[in-house]
């Protein structure tokens, strides 16, 4: 028996299929009469829906199918549950990130561009002085600076050179930060060694003050000490070189601040590490310094990146923080991956002695520096050797100008 659903002549084949699954003849007849309507008083589908809401014995196609084949009652929910579980596994299963080939990392590092001045201003958080006492300063981001070891040197003043050539300029504000390690004795960092830790820390601060070696020292307990005021130059990176997208810097004592961690370089094959208290203090100290002096993130670097030997034109006289520096935890990009300016801006090279002491990330930066050097040489129509010699000659001229200005 075929019946119409809706307008006359418009057949609904599913009605017959469903009716065929209703074995009880009375229930089947009631279903067909319901679908057909009740004499034009209301459409059949409305009556059918009403009966369904009253939970009468008019079944849906799915109910009819389950009545005809009882095993579906168990198979359908189980299969649906398995499908959902499988879908969640596919979505949530952690996918291993494909390892980039070394040459891919080098290419990405070589193309890395420092942030613009506008971006620097936007990203530097606003931090201000909250309270100043005779021996401490407290800042809005939670930083507390101990000032009773502070000792002045001479006002900061230095020459900078345009990267693309031109006349040098005089600056007197910090342009960056160099991170150091004190290479001092290290007592076990545990409660039973408190007395020894404090004695070593105080001796270190006295020594650093005599040498006027750093602007700031972060001790083992995370306390921040100002040793040389920011307006003065500290004796931390004499033979050194760096460059950003605009300026070339020689002798970073004058142009960069020095932040030293009370720490010592590890044994061969190990990574230098500092404790969480030092990391937290470094993060808020760097945040304040960058806010106050508008320091670009790309100019926050480690001593191993800036230390050079001008006589041999080699990078890496000092290797503190040649690996393991926690850039990301301190709120900075991984500046190990920056193309090394000593290579691409001044023509320095690296020997196996230095690269053997660096971590893989810094080696990527060195290779990226060589890639930039190669590109610049090709653009100038020179061989690598000729172009390197030209850069080295310019470095000698800049160094001589810096020496005359001091």
Buried (B, 14 or more C-beta within 10 A) or exposed (E): EEBBBEEEEEEBEEBEEBBEBBEEEEBBEBBBEBBBBEEEEEBBBEBBEEBBEEEEEBBEEEBBBBBEEEEBEEEEEEEEEEEEEEEEEEEEEEEEEEEEEEEEBBBEBBEBEBBEEEEBEEEBEEBEEEEEEEEEBBBBBBBBBBBEBBBEBEEBEBBBBEBEEEEBEEBEEBBBBBBBBBBBEEBEEEEEEEEEBBEBBEEBBEEBBEBBBBBBBBBBBBBBBBBBBBBBBBBBBEBBBBBBEBBBBBBBBBBBBBBBBBBBBEEEEEEBEBBEBBBBBBBBBBBBBBBBBBBBBBBBBBBBBBBBBBEEBBBBBBBBBBBBBBBEEBBBBBBBBBBBBBBBBBBBBBEEEBBEBBBEBBBBBBBBBBBBBBEBBEEEEBEBEEBBBBBBEBBEEBBEEBEEEE
